[in-house]
Each structure stands twice: as C-alpha cells, then as structure tokens.
Amino acid sequence: MNNYPEKLILGSASPRRRDLLEQIGLRFEVCSADVEEDNAPGQDPTEMVAANARLKAAAVSASQPGALVLGADTTVALESEVFNKPSDMAEARRMLQRLAGRCHVVYTAVALYWADGGLREVFVEPSEVRFKTFGDEVIDRYFEQVDPMDKAGAYGIQQAREMIIESVRGSIENVMGLPIQALEQRLAELKFDFKV
C-alpha cells in the first residue's frame, strides 16, 4: 500500500473549482461525482454542505482508492434560510431581491477522501457577504451579464460584483466555491504536495 496518494482528483464538474485549483498550481484530474445532492429546505447549511461534499468524495473515491479525492459543495444562507441554485429565473430574481441590502453567509465544505490511506475528513469554511441595496432594474442589468442558474444564491462573485456586492469578510475564493487558502494549509499539514 502506498503511503502517499497516487494523484489528486477533483470530484466536481465546476469550472470555477477547476480554475481555483489551477490558480494555486495544483496538478489534478477531474472526475465528476454522479450523485444526488440533498438540498432539501430547512437543513442546517453547514451540515448540508458537509454531507453533500462527503457524498461526492465518497462516490469518486470508491472507484479511485489510490487517489486523494476532493469533494466540495457550496450554499448561501440568509439567517436560517438556505439559497441553493435557483430552479428558474423567477426564483433567481426572488433570491436577489431577498439578499439585497443584507448580509448573508456563504458556506463551502471540502471533503478529502483517500481510501487506501484511510483518510476521510471534511471542513467547512464560511465567508460573510454584504449586498448593496438595489432594485429590479439592477437585477435586470446583472442578469444580462451573469447567468444565475448554476450558482447558489443566484449570483457569482467573479463578474459584475461591483453591481451588487458591497463587501466580503473572509475568503473570496470560498464564495466562488473553494476555500483555496484553507485547502492549501490542510494539504501542507498532511504533507501532500500536488504542485505542478
């Protein structure tokens, strides 16, 4: 048995997560997890993203026991209400209307699974985002520039953020879908080096 993972696998089809791993210079493969996420309303957002990240990592790890598999999940929470990906444009609009002028928290869970090494762990990183106060006219213009349909909370932080976002406390990359600072620190603690 190896005492070091053969490779790093991103268990997600998210182009943003792929970009973030490339940004920190990691060598990895992509193997999207074919799982049904549990996004039922009324859940604790921390527990929900942790469970979904574990689900993705476990699914890929089962067929790749020699690899370190990274599963991740992100959601937006306004107080106790969770905002996942909108089901249609009307729901996307309602989400931004609710978030306008308020503070919310973005939670991203990262699960690291290495079956051959007996590693199964997950951590959750929060970032606090404050939205500007805005109305439907700004939302219309925002949707002309940003597709909200594949994004928790119906927004992304990579483009046109000056239209809706006032401030971020914590990792901006976490809001994008992967807290790369915390990930780098954990990989260093595990003495796993996947740098290109």
VEXNURO-431969 format. One line per field, with one value per residue (C-alpha): residue number from 1; residue in three letters; x, y, z. Coordinates in Angstrom, 3 decimals. Last residue first. Example, Ala and Ser with C-alpha at 12.3 -4.5 7.8 and 13.67 -1.06 7.14 Angstrom:
! VEXNURO-431969
pos	2,1
code	Ser,Ala
east	13.670,12.300
north	-1.060,-4.500
up	7.140,7.800
//
This chain:
! VEXNURO-431969
pos	196,195,194,193,192,191,190,189,188,187,186,185,184,183,182,181,180,179,178,177,176,175,174,173,172,171,170,169,168,167,166,165,164,163,162,161,160,159,158,157,156,155,154,153,152,151,150,149,148,147,146,145,144,143,142,141,140,139,138,137,136,135,134,133,132,131,130,129,128,127,126,125,124,123,122,121,120,119,118,117,116,115,114,113,112,111,110,109,108,107,106,105,104,103,102,101,100,99,98,97,96,95,94,93,92,91,90,89,88,87,86,85,84,83,82,81,80,79,78,77,76,75,74,73,72,71,70,69,68,67,66,65,64,63,62,61,60,59,58,57,56,55,54,53,52,51,50,49,48,47,46,45,44,43,42,41,40,39,38,37,36,35,34,33,32,31,30,29,28,27,26,25,24,23,22,21,20,19,18,17,16,15,14,13,12,11,10,9,8,7,6,5,4,3,2,1
code	Val,Lys,Phe,Asp,Phe,Lys,Leu,Glu,Ala,Leu,Arg,Gln,Glu,Leu,Ala,Gln,Ile,Pro,Leu,Gly,Met,Val,Asn,Glu,Ile,Ser,Gly,Arg,Val,Ser,Glu,Ile,Ile,Met,Glu,Arg,Ala,Gln,Gln,Ile,Gly,Tyr,Ala,Gly,Ala,Lys,Asp,Met,Pro,Asp,Val,Gln,Glu,Phe,Tyr,Arg,Asp,Ile,Val,Glu,Asp,Gly,Phe,Thr,Lys,Phe,Arg,Val,Glu,Ser,Pro,Glu,Val,Phe,Val,Glu,Arg,Leu,Gly,Gly,Asp,Ala,Trp,Tyr,Leu,Ala,Val,Ala,Thr,Tyr,Val,Val,His,Cys,Arg,Gly,Ala,Leu,Arg,Gln,Leu,Met,Arg,Arg,Ala,Glu,Ala,Met,Asp,Ser,Pro,Lys,Asn,Phe,Val,Glu,Ser,Glu,Leu,Ala,Val,Thr,Thr,Asp,Ala,Gly,Leu,Val,Leu,Ala,Gly,Pro,Gln,Ser,Ala,Ser,Val,Ala,Ala,Ala,Lys,Leu,Arg,Ala,Asn,Ala,Ala,Val,Met,Glu,Thr,Pro,Asp,Gln,Gly,Pro,Ala,Asn,Asp,Glu,Glu,Val,Asp,Ala,Ser,Cys,Val,Glu,Phe,Arg,Leu,Gly,Ile,Gln,Glu,Leu,Leu,Asp,Arg,Arg,Arg,Pro,Ser,Ala,Ser,Gly,Leu,Ile,Leu,Lys,Glu,Pro,Tyr,Asn,Asn,Met
east	2.782,2.144,0.446,2.356,0.668,2.404,-0.932,-0.350,0.590,-2.617,-4.604,-2.971,-3.503,-7.181,-7.685,-6.234,-8.093,-11.531,-13.444,-16.779,-16.519,-17.577,-14.658,-12.400,-13.437,-12.113,-13.346,-15.382,-16.797,-18.149,-20.695,-21.733,-24.477,-23.179,-19.479,-19.730,-20.106,-18.029,-16.241,-18.531,-21.357,-25.053,-28.264,-27.866,-26.013,-24.936,-25.794,-28.838,-27.556,-26.107,-24.281,-24.091,-27.720,-28.755,-26.985,-28.794,-32.180,-31.166,-30.106,-33.522,-35.265,-33.973,-30.732,-29.297,-25.725,-25.056,-22.920,-21.083,-19.755,-17.472,-17.753,-15.399,-16.497,-14.105,-14.361,-12.317,-11.900,-8.312,-7.767,-4.695,-6.064,-9.445,-8.138,-11.036,-10.830,-14.183,-14.364,-17.486,-18.279,-20.578,-21.572,-23.034,-25.531,-25.611,-28.458,-29.199,-30.387,-30.432,-34.227,-34.489,-31.502,-33.256,-36.578,-34.841,-33.223,-36.627,-38.152,-35.172,-35.748,-34.775,-32.357,-29.127,-29.161,-30.407,-30.721,-32.856,-31.690,-30.103,-29.610,-27.599,-25.761,-24.517,-21.343,-20.320,-16.936,-15.407,-11.642,-10.391,-6.886,-6.172,-5.348,-8.958,-10.240,-13.531,-14.907,-13.129,-15.388,-18.607,-17.069,-15.872,-19.272,-21.252,-18.785,-19.217,-23.007,-22.959,-20.654,-22.786,-25.944,-24.386,-23.130,-26.406,-28.591,-31.494,-34.934,-35.155,-33.985,-30.681,-29.561,-27.285,-27.991,-24.671,-22.667,-19.343,-17.366,-13.875,-11.396,-7.654,-5.125,-1.792,-2.035,-0.705,-2.755,-4.679,-5.140,-7.073,-9.167,-9.887,-11.099,-13.331,-14.799,-15.310,-17.491,-17.612,-16.716,-14.810,-11.444,-8.881,-5.381,-2.879,-1.196,-1.855,1.129,1.876,1.274,0.000
north	21.180,21.247,18.175,18.102,16.188,16.733,16.313,19.699,21.156,19.753,21.351,24.772,24.657,23.796,26.609,29.130,27.571,28.000,26.543,27.602,31.186,32.424,30.430,32.164,35.478,34.150,36.002,39.173,40.325,43.802,45.842,43.292,44.007,45.954,45.811,42.024,42.246,39.078,36.614,36.897,34.826,35.181,33.163,32.265,29.110,29.444,27.345,29.398,32.909,33.583,36.903,39.926,40.443,39.053,41.980,44.522,43.039,42.822,46.480,47.483,45.206,47.084,47.630,47.927,46.677,43.120,42.102,38.782,36.792,33.848,30.460,27.463,23.900,21.007,17.358,14.263,10.711,9.444,5.687,5.788,3.437,5.226,8.777,11.152,14.926,16.672,20.446,22.286,25.780,28.083,31.530,33.745,36.577,40.298,42.457,45.318,42.981,39.295,38.877,40.613,38.577,35.335,36.418,37.146,33.685,32.153,33.906,32.875,29.173,26.374,28.582,27.013,26.812,29.527,28.332,30.203,30.237,33.726,34.232,31.162,30.620,27.183,25.493,21.854,20.219,16.787,16.368,12.861,11.817,8.902,5.248,4.241,5.593,3.746,4.164,7.524,9.051,8.289,9.001,12.473,13.434,12.201,13.774,17.164,16.747,15.913,18.849,21.225,20.182,20.143,23.712,24.912,23.463,21.977,23.535,23.082,19.863,20.255,16.622,16.129,13.205,11.712,11.248,12.599,14.404,13.060,15.848,15.236,17.199,19.031,22.039,25.488,27.665,29.172,25.721,24.641,27.829,27.309,23.745,24.973,27.616,25.106,23.004,19.384,18.118,15.241,16.952,14.163,14.405,11.702,8.498,9.345,8.785,5.917,3.482,0.000
up	-10.865,-7.138,-5.745,-2.468,0.340,3.690,5.539,7.201,3.790,2.265,5.111,4.605,0.851,1.386,3.899,1.424,-1.518,0.006,-2.976,-4.481,-5.703,-2.239,-0.816,-3.342,-1.749,1.576,4.643,5.051,1.716,0.948,-1.024,-3.623,-6.186,-9.186,-8.180,-8.471,-12.235,-12.721,-10.439,-7.411,-8.794,-8.134,-7.963,-4.258,-5.210,-8.835,-11.887,-12.921,-12.228,-15.695,-15.278,-17.610,-18.670,-15.276,-13.585,-15.757,-14.823,-11.134,-11.226,-12.594,-10.106,-7.074,-5.195,-1.665,-1.731,-0.665,2.307,2.078,5.042,4.263,5.992,5.569,6.267,6.842,5.869,6.543,5.336,5.183,5.497,3.266,0.611,0.662,0.323,0.884,1.371,1.799,1.377,2.534,1.309,3.282,2.026,4.743,4.273,5.000,3.713,1.319,-1.421,-0.382,-0.605,-4.001,-5.201,-4.244,-5.765,-9.086,-9.151,-8.356,-11.366,-13.499,-12.823,-10.404,-8.469,-7.186,-3.381,-1.035,2.576,5.106,8.743,8.635,4.904,3.875,0.585,-0.412,-1.598,-2.006,-2.408,-2.998,-3.232,-3.880,-2.883,-5.170,-4.515,-3.863,-7.211,-7.835,-4.302,-4.004,-6.660,-4.767,-1.345,-2.401,-3.828,-0.796,1.633,-0.094,0.067,3.794,4.597,2.504,4.392,7.862,7.495,5.941,8.748,6.843,6.378,2.626,0.954,-0.868,-0.679,-3.668,-5.994,-7.039,-10.228,-8.985,-11.665,-12.228,-12.879,-12.692,-10.659,-10.637,-8.330,-9.207,-6.846,-9.776,-11.319,-8.225,-8.494,-12.196,-11.588,-8.773,-11.081,-13.924,-11.590,-12.786,-9.328,-7.757,-8.171,-8.188,-6.716,-7.560,-6.375,-2.712,-0.382,1.969,-0.871,0.000
//
